[in-house]
Amino acid sequence: MGATPADDAETLRRFFAPDGRLHTMPTRHVKRLLVLDHVAQRFEPGRTYAEREVDAVLKEVHEDHAALRRYLVDDGFLTREDNVYWRSGGTFAI
């Protein structure tokens, strides 16, 4: 049986402060994917971003924005080519 939306919300509450900043990166991969999906929602589908724009968005979420950017790329939430990024994964609103 998979996680429910309530379970997902509780997991996000555990890793994000009330102000929306990520205070801890989960070590369990399943939870990390949930956190990364939540962060990826800050990027508009179909839009490209310069690396400095990605960093500006991620600095609002976590002080180690470079590590967060790597996680997003490595896990397929963002794609990078020639220092241009775009959202390529995660959940999308229908």
N, C-alpha and C positions, 0 to 999 in steps of 0.2 A: 504494500500500500504506500503511495507517495505522500509527500508533504501537502498539507492543505494550505490555502491562502493565509489562514490564521497562524499556522506554523511558520510560514515564510515571513510574515509580519513580525513575529516574535524573534526570529533569527536576526532580521534587520535591526530591530530595537537593541539587540545585544551588541551589535558591532558599530552602530552609529549613535552619536550623541544627539540630543534633541535639536541642536542647531544644524544637523545634517552632515557634520564632519565624521569621517571614518576614524575611529580611535584604535581599532585593532583589525588586522587582516586575518581572517580565519585560516587555520591550518588545514582543516578538512576541505578537500577539493569541492565537494558538493555545496558546502556553505559558501566557499569562496566564489563559486560560479553565481550563486544567488546575489552576493554582494556586488560582484562585477556587473551583473545584469542591471542592478539598481543604479550603479554609477553610469553605465552606458546610456541610460535614459536621458542623460544630460546632453547627449549629442543628437542632433537632428538627422534623421535618415535622409539620404540623398544629397547631403551637403558635404563639401570637403573642408578640411581644417588644416591650416599651417601648424607646424609643431608648437609654435609659441601660443597659438590659440588653444590647442589641446592642453598644454601645460597650465594656461590660465584657468581653464575649467577645473582641472584636476587639483590645482593648488587650493581651490575652494573646498575640496573634499578631504585632502590629506597632505601633510607636509612633505612626504616622500612621493611627490608627483611623478618622478621618473620611474620608480618601481611600479606604481599604479598603472602608468602608461604601458610598461612592459607586460604586466599581467593582462591588461585589456587586449593587447596585440597577440600575445602568446595564446590566449584562450579564445581568440577569434571574435571578440566583440568589436575591435577596431582593426582595420587593415591599413598598412603603411606602404607607400611606394613613393620614392623620390622626395621624402620628407613631407608628403601630403597624406593626411589621414582621413578616413571616412568610417562611419559606423557600418559594420558588416555582420553583426550578430546581435543576439539578445532578443528579448521579446519586443514586439512591435504592436502598437495599438491598431485595432481593426477598424 
